[in-house]
Amino acid sequence: MAKKSFQNLSSEKWKRKGYRSEGIRPRLSKKETLKNKIRRKKKAIKTGTYNPEEDERFTFHKDDLKYKHITKTYKNITSAVIFFVMDVSGSMGTQKKFLARSFFFLLYQFLRYRYEKVEIVFISHTTEANEVTEEQFFSRGSSGGTFISSGPEKCLEIINKRYPTDSWNIYEFHCSDGDNWDSDNEKALNLTQELKKLCQMCAYIQIKGYTDTVFGIKPMAEIYEEIVDDKFKVAEINSKKDIWPQFKKIFGAKI
C-alpha cells in the first residue's frame, strides 16, 4: 500500500509538544502544575523551610504553573483514485452483480480509511467500455457480449488524461464472470500488464466463474494467472461467504 504525496497540497494539524511556563489559561495543565507544587512542598520539607505546625496553607506559586505547548504541523495529503470496472454483459445477471457490488463497497471503505482524498472512477463494459455514474454502474441492466480488454483500455485512457502517476495512487479492480471472446484474451492480458505498471495494485475478481467444459475455453482467471504477483491479484467469488476471505487474499497482511 505504498503512498505517493499529492503534489502541492498539505493539511494543517495542531499537535501537543511538551509544556511551557507561560501560556493562556485554557491550556493550563492542572496535572503538571499540581506535580510542580508537590515537588516544591517536598523540597521545602527536606530543607526544613516548611513547618506543618504553623497551620499555614501551602498555596500554588507562579513557578508551579505549566501550560500545554501546541505547535502547528503540516502533512502532505495522500490521494488515491480507484477504478471500479465491471462487466455488464449478458452473462452477468442480478446475483453476480450483487456479489460484485458487495465487494466494491467493502473495497471503498477500506481505501477511504487510508487516504484523505479518494476519487472513484466507475467503468462499465460489454464489448466496449464507458465511464458512468455510480447510479448507472450499479443499476445498469446486463446485455451484449464481452471484451475484457475494453476495461483496462478505458482505464489507461482516463489515467493518461486526468491522473498523472507521479501524483496519484492508482488502484484498479475488475469484476467479471470470466466469459470472454477467445480472440480478445491476448489483448486483455497485454493491456492489463501495461495498466499494472502504473498502479499501486490491480486485481481481477471473477464472479461465479464461467467455465466451458465442452470446448475447453479458459476463463480469464486462468489467463491472468501468469502475471499474478504483489501488484496484481486474482480472486474468485462464488457466494457471499467468499467476499471477505477473497478480500483478505487480495490485500494479505496489509489489512
C-alpha positions as CSV (number, residue, x, y, z in Angstrom):
1,M,0.0,0.0,0.0
2,A,2.8,2.4,-0.8
3,K,1.6,6.0,-1.0
4,K,2.7,9.0,-3.0
5,S,2.3,12.6,-1.9
6,F,-0.4,14.6,-3.6
7,Q,1.6,17.4,-5.2
8,N,1.5,20.9,-3.8
9,L,-1.2,20.1,-1.2
10,S,-0.8,19.8,2.5
11,S,-3.1,19.9,5.5
12,E,-2.5,21.8,8.8
13,K,-2.7,19.9,12.1
14,W,-2.2,21.0,15.7
15,K,0.0,18.8,17.8
16,R,1.0,18.9,21.5
17,K,4.7,19.4,22.1
18,G,5.6,19.4,25.7
19,Y,4.9,22.2,28.3
20,R,6.0,25.8,28.9
21,S,5.9,28.1,31.9
22,E,3.8,30.7,30.1
23,G,0.6,30.5,28.2
24,I,-3.2,31.1,28.1
25,R,-5.5,29.9,30.8
26,P,-7.4,27.3,28.7
27,R,-4.1,25.5,28.1
28,L,-3.1,25.3,31.8
29,S,-2.1,21.7,32.6
30,K,-3.6,21.0,36.0
31,K,-1.8,17.8,36.4
32,E,1.7,19.2,35.7
33,T,1.0,22.3,37.8
34,L,0.0,20.1,40.8
35,K,3.1,17.9,40.3
36,N,5.3,21.0,40.5
37,K,3.6,22.1,43.7
38,I,4.1,18.7,45.3
39,R,7.8,18.7,44.3
40,R,8.2,22.2,45.8
41,K,6.5,21.1,49.0
42,K,8.7,18.0,49.3
43,K,11.7,20.2,48.7
44,A,10.6,22.6,51.4
45,I,10.1,19.7,53.9
46,K,13.5,18.3,53.1
47,T,15.3,21.7,53.5
48,G,13.4,22.5,56.7
49,T,11.7,25.6,55.4
50,Y,8.2,24.1,55.7
51,N,6.6,23.9,59.2
52,P,3.2,22.0,59.1
53,E,2.5,23.0,62.8
54,E,2.1,26.6,61.7
55,D,-1.2,25.7,60.0
56,E,-0.1,27.7,57.0
57,R,-1.7,26.8,53.7
58,F,0.9,25.7,51.1
59,T,-0.5,27.7,48.1
60,F,0.3,27.5,44.4
61,H,3.1,29.6,43.2
62,K,3.6,31.2,39.8
63,D,6.6,28.9,39.2
64,D,4.3,25.9,39.6
65,L,2.2,26.8,36.5
66,K,2.7,24.7,33.4
67,Y,0.9,25.2,30.1
68,K,0.5,22.8,27.2
69,H,2.6,23.7,24.3
70,I,0.8,23.4,20.9
71,T,2.6,23.6,17.6
72,K,1.3,23.6,14.0
73,T,2.5,20.8,11.7
74,Y,2.0,20.2,8.0
75,K,1.2,16.9,6.5
76,N,1.3,16.0,2.8
77,I,-2.1,14.9,1.6
78,T,-2.1,11.5,0.1
79,S,-4.5,10.9,-2.7
80,A,-5.9,7.9,-4.5
81,V,-8.0,7.2,-7.5
82,I,-9.8,3.8,-7.6
83,F,-11.1,2.4,-10.8
84,F,-14.1,0.2,-10.3
85,V,-14.5,-1.8,-13.5
86,M,-17.5,-4.2,-14.0
87,D,-18.5,-6.5,-16.8
88,V,-22.3,-5.9,-17.5
89,S,-22.6,-8.2,-20.5
90,G,-25.5,-10.6,-20.8
91,S,-23.9,-13.4,-18.7
92,M,-23.6,-11.0,-15.7
93,G,-27.0,-11.5,-14.1
94,T,-28.5,-9.9,-11.0
95,Q,-26.8,-12.2,-8.5
96,K,-23.4,-11.8,-10.0
97,K,-23.8,-8.0,-10.0
98,F,-24.9,-8.1,-6.3
99,L,-21.7,-10.0,-5.4
100,A,-19.6,-7.5,-7.4
101,R,-21.3,-4.6,-5.7
102,S,-20.8,-6.0,-2.2
103,F,-17.1,-6.5,-3.0
104,F,-16.8,-2.9,-4.3
105,F,-18.5,-1.5,-1.2
106,L,-16.0,-3.2,1.1
107,L,-13.1,-2.1,-1.0
108,Y,-14.2,1.5,-1.0
109,Q,-14.5,1.6,2.9
110,F,-11.0,0.0,3.2
111,L,-9.3,2.5,0.9
112,R,-11.2,5.6,2.1
113,Y,-9.9,4.9,5.7
114,R,-6.3,5.2,4.4
115,Y,-6.5,8.3,2.3
116,E,-7.6,11.8,2.9
117,K,-8.8,12.2,-0.7
118,V,-10.3,9.3,-2.7
119,E,-11.8,9.6,-6.2
120,I,-13.7,6.7,-7.7
121,V,-14.0,6.2,-11.5
122,F,-16.8,3.8,-12.4
123,I,-16.4,1.9,-15.7
124,S,-19.0,-0.5,-17.2
125,H,-18.2,-2.6,-20.2
126,T,-19.6,-5.2,-22.6
127,T,-17.6,-5.3,-25.8
128,E,-17.0,-1.5,-25.3
129,A,-16.2,0.3,-22.0
130,N,-17.7,3.6,-20.8
131,E,-17.2,5.8,-17.8
132,V,-20.5,6.0,-16.0
133,T,-22.1,7.5,-12.8
134,E,-22.3,5.5,-9.6
135,E,-26.0,5.0,-10.1
136,Q,-25.6,3.8,-13.7
137,F,-22.7,1.5,-12.6
138,F,-24.9,-0.4,-10.1
139,S,-28.3,-0.2,-11.8
140,R,-27.5,-0.8,-15.5
141,G,-29.0,-4.0,-16.9
142,S,-27.0,-6.8,-18.4
143,S,-26.8,-7.3,-22.1
144,G,-24.4,-7.9,-25.0
145,G,-21.2,-9.8,-25.4
146,T,-17.8,-9.3,-23.7
147,F,-14.4,-7.9,-24.5
148,I,-12.5,-8.0,-21.2
149,S,-9.8,-5.8,-22.8
150,S,-12.1,-2.8,-23.0
151,G,-11.9,-2.4,-19.2
152,P,-8.2,-1.8,-18.8
153,E,-8.1,0.0,-22.1
154,K,-10.6,2.6,-20.8
155,C,-8.6,2.9,-17.5
156,L,-5.4,3.7,-19.4
157,E,-7.2,6.3,-21.5
158,I,-8.5,8.1,-18.4
159,I,-5.2,7.9,-16.4
160,N,-3.4,9.5,-19.3
161,K,-5.9,12.3,-19.4
162,R,-6.6,13.0,-15.7
163,Y,-4.3,11.2,-13.3
164,P,-0.5,11.6,-13.6
165,T,1.2,8.7,-12.0
166,D,3.7,10.9,-10.1
167,S,0.9,12.4,-8.1
168,W,-1.8,9.8,-7.8
169,N,-2.0,6.4,-6.0
170,I,-3.9,4.4,-8.6
171,Y,-5.8,1.2,-8.0
172,E,-7.9,-0.9,-10.4
173,F,-10.3,-3.6,-9.6
174,H,-12.1,-5.5,-12.3
175,C,-15.1,-7.8,-11.7
176,S,-16.3,-10.2,-14.4
177,D,-17.6,-13.8,-14.7
178,G,-14.6,-14.6,-16.9
179,D,-16.6,-15.2,-20.1
180,N,-14.6,-13.6,-22.9
181,W,-14.1,-14.0,-26.6
182,D,-11.0,-16.1,-27.1
183,S,-9.7,-13.7,-29.7
184,D,-9.6,-10.9,-27.0
185,N,-7.6,-12.8,-24.4
186,E,-4.2,-11.8,-25.6
187,K,-5.2,-8.1,-25.9
188,A,-6.7,-8.2,-22.4
189,L,-3.6,-9.7,-21.0
190,N,-1.3,-7.2,-22.6
191,L,-3.3,-4.1,-21.6
192,T,-3.6,-5.4,-18.1
193,Q,0.2,-5.7,-17.9
194,E,0.5,-2.1,-19.1
195,L,-2.0,-0.9,-16.5
196,K,-0.3,-2.9,-13.8
197,K,2.9,-0.8,-14.3
198,L,1.0,2.4,-13.5
199,C,-0.9,1.1,-10.4
200,Q,-0.1,0.5,-6.8
201,M,-2.4,-2.5,-7.1
202,C,-4.6,-4.2,-9.7
203,A,-6.9,-7.1,-9.1
204,Y,-9.2,-9.2,-11.2
205,I,-12.2,-10.7,-9.3
206,Q,-14.0,-13.5,-11.1
207,I,-17.7,-13.7,-10.0
208,K,-19.3,-17.1,-10.2
209,G,-16.7,-18.1,-12.7
210,Y,-17.6,-19.0,-16.3
211,T,-16.4,-22.4,-17.5
212,D,-16.9,-24.3,-20.7
213,T,-16.2,-27.9,-20.3
214,V,-17.3,-28.8,-23.9
215,F,-14.9,-26.6,-25.8
216,G,-12.3,-26.2,-23.1
217,I,-12.3,-22.4,-23.2
218,K,-10.3,-20.9,-20.3
219,P,-11.9,-18.3,-18.1
220,M,-10.0,-15.0,-17.6
221,A,-8.9,-16.0,-14.1
222,E,-6.7,-18.7,-15.6
223,I,-5.4,-16.4,-18.4
224,Y,-4.3,-13.9,-15.8
225,E,-2.5,-16.4,-13.6
226,E,0.8,-15.9,-15.4
227,I,1.0,-12.2,-14.4
228,V,0.0,-12.6,-10.7
229,D,2.4,-11.0,-8.2
230,D,2.3,-8.5,-5.4
231,K,0.9,-5.8,-7.7
232,F,-1.7,-8.0,-9.5
233,K,-4.0,-10.4,-7.7
234,V,-6.7,-12.8,-8.9
235,A,-9.7,-13.7,-6.7
236,E,-12.8,-15.8,-7.2
237,I,-16.1,-15.1,-5.5
238,N,-18.9,-17.7,-5.9
239,S,-21.1,-16.7,-3.0
240,K,-21.5,-14.0,-0.2
241,K,-19.3,-16.0,2.2
242,D,-16.4,-15.8,-0.2
243,I,-16.2,-12.0,-0.3
244,W,-14.3,-11.4,3.0
245,P,-11.8,-14.3,2.5
246,Q,-11.1,-13.3,-1.1
247,F,-10.7,-9.6,0.0
248,K,-8.1,-10.7,2.5
249,K,-6.4,-12.8,-0.2
250,I,-6.0,-9.7,-2.3
251,F,-4.6,-7.5,0.4
252,G,-3.0,-10.1,2.5
253,A,-1.3,-8.9,5.7
254,K,-1.9,-5.3,4.7
255,I,-5.5,-5.2,6.1
